[in-house]
Amino acid sequence: MDALDRMFAEFELVYHNQYNKAFATPEKLIYAKKLWFSNLCHMSPERITAASHRAIRESEFLPTIKGILKFCDPAPEELGLPDNHSAYMEACNAPNPKASHRWSHPAVYHAGRASDWFFLAGTAENQAFPVFKRHYERLCDQVRRGEELPEPEQKALPEHISQPLDPEEQRKRMRKLRKELNI
């Protein structure tokens, strides 16, 4: 409850007019604190304080409960994830073979692969970046939920590389196939 009280005190200082409009009466403020507490009670006080500070830094408007819950998620930098545009630039500038490049995070590689390397290389940023961003943000959400993304792996060539059949063997197999299919 102390973390919640500190959060409301800081919001009052930072978002003065919005705060006073949202919590115009003492009854509204008490009800709001109860509502916020019921939605944030599963969070640690440190996480609530960090989320309120992050909201103050990143939002010019008084955050909602949903906004604070979003800010309770670890920041991408805390997880080693570059921001969207830096990840996009890394994916676009990575040399071939892509799997052997030293990626800042596996999410960048997987977002580039999902976006299609050829598409990223041959399409203007104003069209390619939104596609990459959608894939990257989906992967970042997976990382925030604690999922491990596999490291890129470069597949080895097969042990045995088959050779094409000679024309006579091809005709022989074609005749056999036609006979089996009654053609």
SERO-4910 file (N, C-alpha, C, O; in steps of 0.05 Angstrom, whole numbers):
BEGIN
 pado doro    nc1    nc2    nc3   cac1   cac2   cac3    cc1    cc2    cc3    oc1    oc2    oc3
  Met    A     17    -24      0      0      0      0     17     25      0     10     46    -12
  Asp    A     41     23     13     59     46     14     68     54    -14     70     77    -21
  Ala    A     74     33    -30     83     38    -58     61     52    -74     66     70    -90
  Leu    A     37     43    -69     14     55    -83      9     84    -75      4    101    -91
  Asp    A     12     89    -48     10    117    -39     31    135    -51     26    158    -58
  Arg    A     56    124    -52     78    140    -64     72    145    -93     77    167   -104
  Met    A     62    125   -107     55    128   -136     34    150   -139     38    167   -157
  Phe    A     13    149   -124     -7    170   -126      3    197   -119     -4    217   -132
  Ala    A     21    200    -99     33    225    -92     50    236   -115     49    260   -122
  Glu    A     65    218   -128     82    227   -151     65    234   -174     71    254   -188
  Phe    A     44    219   -179     25    226   -201     12    253   -197      8    269   -215
  Glu    A      6    259   -172     -6    285   -166     13    308   -173      5    329   -183
  Leu    A     39    304   -167     59    325   -173     64    327   -203     66    349   -213
  Val    A     66    305   -216     73    305   -245     50    312   -263     52    327   -282
  Tyr    A     27    300   -257      3    303   -274    -18    319   -259    -42    311   -258
  His    A    -10    341   -248    -27    357   -229    -56    361   -239    -74    353   -225
  Asn    A    -59    374   -262    -86    380   -272   -102    354   -278   -126    352   -271
  Gln    A    -90    335   -292   -104    310   -299   -111    295   -273   -133    284   -271
  Tyr    A    -93    295   -254    -97    281   -229   -121    293   -214   -139    279   -205
  Asn    A   -121    319   -212   -143    332   -197   -170    329   -211   -191    329   -198
  Lys    A   -169    327   -237   -194    323   -252   -204    294   -248   -228    289   -245
  Ala    A   -185    275   -249   -193    247   -247   -202    240   -218   -220    224   -214
  Phe    A   -189    252   -199   -195    246   -170   -204    271   -156   -191    281   -138
  Ala    A   -226    282   -166   -236    308   -157   -245    308   -128   -243    329   -114
  Thr    A   -254    286   -117   -263    285    -89   -247    264    -74   -236    246    -86
  Pro    A   -247    268    -47   -233    247    -31   -245    220    -34   -230    200    -32
  Glu    A   -271    218    -39   -284    192    -42   -274    178    -68   -269    154    -68
  Lys    A   -271    194    -89   -261    183   -114   -233    173   -111   -225    152   -121
  Leu    A   -216    188    -97   -189    180    -92   -187    154    -76   -171    137    -83
  Ile    A   -203    152    -55   -203    128    -39   -212    104    -55   -200     82    -55
  Tyr    A   -234    107    -71   -243     86    -88   -222     78   -109   -218     54   -114
  Ala    A   -209     98   -121   -189     93   -141   -166     77   -129   -156     58   -141
  Lys    A   -157     85   -105   -134     70    -92   -142     41    -86   -125     23    -90
  Lys    A   -167     37    -78   -176      9    -73   -176     -7    -99   -167    -30   -100
  Leu    A   -186      6   -120   -187     -8   -146   -158    -14   -156   -153    -36   -165
  Trp    A   -141      6   -154   -113      2   -163   -100    -20   -146    -86    -37   -157
  Phe    A   -104    -19   -120    -92    -39   -103   -101    -67   -110    -85    -86   -111
  Ser    A   -127    -70   -115   -137    -97   -122   -125   -108   -148   -123   -132   -152
  Asn    A   -117    -90   -166   -105    -98   -191    -75   -100   -191    -63   -113   -208
  Leu    A    -62    -87   -171    -33    -88   -169    -22   -103   -145      2   -104   -142
  Cys    A    -39   -114   -129    -30   -127   -104    -12   -150   -108      4   -158    -91
  His    A    -13   -162   -132      5   -185   -138     33   -176   -146     51   -193   -148
  Met    A     37   -150   -149     64   -140   -156     79   -132   -131     68   -125   -111
  Ser    A    106   -134   -134    122   -126   -111    123    -95   -110    119    -82   -130
  Pro    A    127    -84    -86    128    -54    -83    150    -42   -101    146    -21   -113
  Glu    A    172    -56   -104    194    -46   -121    185    -45   -151    191    -26   -165
  Arg    A    170    -65   -159    161    -66   -187    140    -44   -192    141    -31   -213
  Ile    A    123    -39   -172    103    -17   -175    117     10   -176    110     27   -193
  Thr    A    137     14   -159    151     39   -159    166     43   -185    166     65   -197
  Ala    A    179     22   -195    194     23   -221    174     29   -243    180     45   -261
  Ala    A    151     17   -243    131     21   -264    120     50   -263    117     62   -284
  Ser    A    116     61   -239    106     89   -238    128    108   -248    121    128   -261
  His    A    153    103   -241    174    120   -251    177    118   -282    181    138   -295
  Arg    A    174     94   -292    176     90   -321    152    104   -335    156    116   -356
  Ala    A    128    103   -322    105    116   -334    110    147   -334    102    160   -354
  Ile    A    121    157   -313    127    186   -312    146    194   -334    143    215   -347
  Arg    A    167    177   -339    187    183   -360    175    181   -388    182    196   -405
  Glu    A    158    161   -392    149    155   -419    122    164   -427    115    163   -451
  Ser    A    106    174   -409     78    181   -415     73    210   -407     79    218   -384
  Glu    A     61    225   -425     54    253   -417     26    254   -405     18    276   -396
  Phe    A     12    232   -405    -15    231   -393    -16    213   -369      0    195   -366
  Leu    A    -34    219   -350    -38    203   -326    -44    174   -335    -63    170   -349
  Pro    A    -27    155   -326    -32    128   -335    -56    115   -322    -66    123   -301
  Thr    A    -67     95   -336    -89     79   -326    -77     55   -312    -53     50   -311
  Ile    A    -95     39   -300    -85     14   -287    -72     -4   -309    -51    -16   -304
  Lys    A    -85     -6   -332    -74    -23   -353    -47    -12   -362    -29    -28   -368
  Gly    A    -44     14   -363    -18     26   -370      3     19   -350     26     13   -357
  Ile    A     -3     21   -324     16     14   -304     23    -16   -305     46    -23   -302
  Leu    A      3    -33   -310      9    -61   -313     29    -66   -336     46    -83   -335
  Lys    A     25    -50   -358     43    -53   -381     71    -43   -373     91    -56   -380
  Phe    A     72    -22   -357     98    -12   -348    111    -30   -327    135    -28   -322
  Cys    A     96    -48   -316    107    -68   -297    123    -89   -311    141   -101   -300
  Asp    A    117    -93   -337    133   -112   -353    162   -101   -354    165    -76   -355
  Pro    A    182   -118   -355    209   -108   -357    213    -92   -383    202    -99   -404
  Ala    A    228    -72   -381    235    -56   -405    252    -73   -423    267    -90   -414
  Pro    A    250    -69   -449    265    -85   -468    295    -86   -462    308   -106   -465
  Glu    A    306    -63   -453    335    -61   -447    342    -80   -424    364    -91   -424
  Glu    A    324    -84   -405    329   -102   -383    332   -131   -392    345   -147   -379
  Leu    A    320   -137   -415    321   -165   -426    342   -168   -447    344   -189   -460
  Gly    A    357   -147   -453    378   -148   -473    367   -144   -501    381   -150   -521
  Leu    A    342   -134   -504    330   -129   -530    335   -101   -539    330    -82   -525
  Pro    A    344    -98   -564    347    -71   -575    320    -59   -581    300    -73   -584
  Asp    A    319    -32   -584    293    -20   -591    286    -28   -620    302    -39   -635
  Asn    A    261    -23   -627    250    -33   -653    267    -25   -677    274    -41   -694
  His    A    274      1   -678    288     11   -702    317      0   -703    327     -6   -724
  Ser    A    330     -1   -680    358    -12   -679    358    -41   -688    376    -50   -702
  Ala    A    337    -56   -679    335    -84   -687    331    -86   -717    342   -103   -730
  Tyr    A    314    -69   -728    308    -68   -756    334    -63   -772    340    -76   -792
  Met    A    349    -43   -763    374    -36   -777    394    -59   -775    408    -65   -795
  Glu    A    396    -72   -752    414    -95   -749    406   -117   -769    423   -129   -782
  Ala    A    380   -123   -770    370   -144   -789    376   -137   -818    384   -154   -833
  Cys    A    372   -112   -825    377   -104   -853    407   -104   -860    414   -110   -883
  Asn    A    424    -98   -841    453    -95   -847    469   -120   -841    493   -121   -846
  Ala    A    456   -141   -831    470   -166   -824    481   -179   -850    466   -181   -870
  Pro    A    505   -188   -849    516   -202   -873    506   -231   -875    494   -242   -857
  Asn    A    509   -242   -899    502   -270   -904    526   -287   -897    549   -278   -900
  Pro    A    522   -311   -888    498   -324   -880    487   -312   -854    502   -308   -835
  Lys    A    461   -307   -853    449   -293   -830    452   -309   -804    456   -297   -783
  Ala    A    450   -335   -806    451   -352   -781    478   -351   -767    480   -355   -743
  Ser    A    499   -344   -782    526   -343   -769    533   -315   -759    555   -312   -748
  His    A    516   -296   -764    521   -268   -754    519   -268   -724    503   -284   -713
  Arg    A    533   -251   -710    532   -248   -681    510   -228   -675    514   -204   -676
  Trp    A    485   -239   -669    462   -222   -664    461   -211   -636    470   -224   -617
  Ser    A    451   -186   -633    449   -174   -606    429   -190   -589    432   -192   -565
  His    A    409   -202   -602    389   -219   -588    377   -237   -609    373   -229   -632
  Pro    A    371   -263   -602    358   -281   -622    332   -270   -633    324   -277   -655
  Ala    A    318   -253   -618    292   -242   -628    297   -226   -654    279   -225   -671
  Val    A    319   -213   -656    325   -197   -680    327   -215   -705    315   -210   -726
  Tyr    A    342   -237   -701    345   -256   -723    318   -268   -731    311   -269   -755
  His    A    302   -277   -711    277   -290   -717    257   -271   -729    241   -279   -746
  Ala    A    257   -246   -721    240   -226   -733    248   -221   -762    231   -217   -780
  Gly    A    274   -220   -767    283   -216   -795    276   -240   -813    268   -236   -835
  Arg    A    279   -263   -802    272   -287   -817    242   -288   -823    233   -295   -845
  Ala    A    226   -281   -802    197   -281   -806    188   -260   -826    168   -263   -840
  Ser    A    203   -238   -827    196   -216   -845    205   -222   -874    195   -210   -893
  Asp    A    223   -241   -877    236   -249   -902    259   -231   -909    256   -207   -913
  Trp    A    283   -243   -909    308   -228   -913    307   -213   -940    315   -190   -942
  Phe    A    297   -226   -961    296   -214   -987    278   -189   -987    284   -169   -999
  Phe    A    255   -191   -973    236   -169   -970    249   -146   -956    247   -123   -965
  Leu    A    264   -151   -934    277   -130   -920    299   -116   -936    302    -92   -935
  Ala    A    313   -132   -952    335   -121   -968    325   -105   -992    338    -86  -1001
  Gly    A    302   -112  -1003    293    -99  -1028    269    -81  -1025    259    -72  -1046
  Thr    A    261    -75  -1001    237    -58   -997    244    -33   -982    261    -34   -964
  Ala    A    231    -11   -988    236     14   -975    229     11   -945    211     -4   -937
  Glu    A    244     26   -928    240     25   -899    211     31   -891    200     18   -873
  Asn    A    199     50   -904    171     57   -896    152     35   -900    130     35   -888
  Gln    A    158     15   -917    141     -8   -921    152    -33   -905    136    -48   -894
  Ala    A    178    -36   -904    189    -59   -891    189    -57   -861    185    -77   -847
  Phe    A    194    -34   -850    197    -31   -821    171    -39   -806    173    -53   -786
  Pro    A    147    -31   -815    123    -40   -801    120    -70   -800    110    -81   -780
  Val    A    128    -84   -821    126   -113   -822    145   -125   -802    138   -142   -786
  Phe    A    170   -115   -803    190   -125   -784    182   -119   -755    184   -136   -738
  Lys    A    172    -95   -751    164    -86   -724    143   -104   -712    144   -112   -689
  Arg    A    123   -112   -728    101   -129   -719    113   -156   -710    106   -166   -689
  His    A    131   -168   -726    143   -193   -719    161   -191   -694    161   -208   -676
  Tyr    A    176   -169   -693    195   -164   -671    180   -160   -645    188   -171   -624
  Glu    A    159   -145   -645    144   -140   -620    131   -165   -610    129   -170   -586
  Arg    A    121   -182   -629    110   -208   -621    131   -225   -607    125   -237   -586
  Leu    A    155   -225   -618    177   -241   -606    186   -228   -579    192   -243   -561
  Cys    A    186   -202   -577    193   -189   -552    173   -196   -530    180   -200   -507
  Asp    A    147   -197   -537    127   -206   -518    132   -234   -508    129   -240   -485
  Gln    A    141   -251   -526    147   -279   -519    170   -279   -498    170   -293   -479
  Val    A    191   -262   -504    214   -261   -486    205   -250   -459    214   -260   -438
  Arg    A    188   -229   -459    178   -218   -433    163   -239   -417    164   -239   -392
  Arg    A    149   -257   -430    135   -278   -416    153   -301   -407    144   -320   -394
  Gly    A    179   -298   -413    198   -318   -403    205   -340   -423    220   -358   -416
  Glu    A    195   -338   -447    201   -359   -467    229   -355   -477    239   -332   -481
  Glu    A    243   -377   -481    270   -376   -493    268   -379   -523    255   -397   -533
  Leu    A    281   -362   -537    282   -364   -566    308   -379   -574    329   -373   -562
  Pro    A    306   -398   -592    330   -413   -599    350   -395   -614    343   -377   -629
  Glu    A    375   -401   -610    396   -387   -624    395   -394   -653    387   -417   -660
  Pro    A    402   -376   -671    402   -384   -699    421   -406   -704    443   -407   -693
  Glu    A    413   -425   -721    431   -447   -727    434   -450   -757    415   -447   -772
  Gln    A    459   -454   -765    465   -458   -793    465   -487   -799    481   -502   -788
  Lys    A    447   -496   -816    445   -525   -822    468   -533   -840    475   -520   -859
  Ala    A    479   -557   -833    501   -567   -849    491   -580   -874    467   -588   -876
  Leu    A    508   -582   -894    501   -596   -918    497   -626   -912    510   -636   -894
  Pro    A    479   -639   -927    475   -667   -922    500   -684   -929    517   -676   -945
  Glu    A    503   -707   -915    526   -725   -919    527   -734   -948    548   -734   -961
  His    A    504   -742   -959    503   -752   -986    487   -734  -1004    464   -728   -998
  Ile    A    499   -724  -1025    485   -707  -1044    478   -724  -1068    495   -736  -1081
  Ser    A    452   -726  -1073    443   -744  -1095    449   -732  -1122    449   -707  -1126
  Gln    A    454   -749  -1141    460   -741  -1168    435   -747  -1185    420   -766  -1179
  Pro    A    429   -731  -1206    406   -737  -1223    410   -764  -1237    433   -772  -1243
  Leu    A    388   -777  -1242    389   -802  -1256    396   -798  -1286    389   -777  -1297
  Asp    A    409   -818  -1298    414   -815  -1326    388   -818  -1341    369   -830  -1331
  Pro    A    386   -808  -1366    361   -808  -1381    348   -836  -1384    324   -838  -1383
  Glu    A    364   -857  -1388    353   -884  -1391    339   -893  -1365    318   -905  -1366
  Glu    A    352   -888  -1343    340   -895  -1317    315   -879  -1312    296   -890  -1300
  Gln    A    315   -854  -1319    290   -838  -1316    267   -850  -1332    245   -852  -1322
  Arg    A    272   -857  -1357    251   -869  -1374    241   -896  -1362    217   -901  -1362
  Lys    A    260   -912  -1352    253   -937  -1340    234   -933  -1316    214   -947  -1313
  Arg    A    241   -914  -1299    224   -909  -1275    197   -897  -1283    177   -902  -1270
  Met    A    197   -880  -1304    172   -869  -1313    153   -890  -1324    129   -890  -1318
  Arg    A    164   -910  -1339    148   -932  -1349    136   -948  -1326    112   -955  -1326
  Lys    A    152   -953  -1306    143   -968  -1282    121   -953  -1268    101   -965  -1260
  Leu    A    124   -927  -1265    104   -910  -1251     78   -910  -1267     56   -911  -1255
  Arg    A     80   -907  -1293     56   -907  -1310     41   -934  -1307     16   -935  -1306
  Lys    A     56   -955  -1307     44   -982  -1304     30   -984  -1277      8   -995  -1276
  Glu    A     42   -975  -1256     30   -976  -1229      5   -959  -1228    -15   -967  -1214
  Leu    A      4   -936  -1242    -19   -918  -1240    -39   -924  -1263    -60   -910  -1265
  Asn    A    -34   -943  -1279    -52   -949  -1302    -56   -925  -1321    -78   -919  -1328
  Ile    A    -35   -913  -1328    -36   -890  -1346    -27   -898  -1374    -26   -881  -1392
***
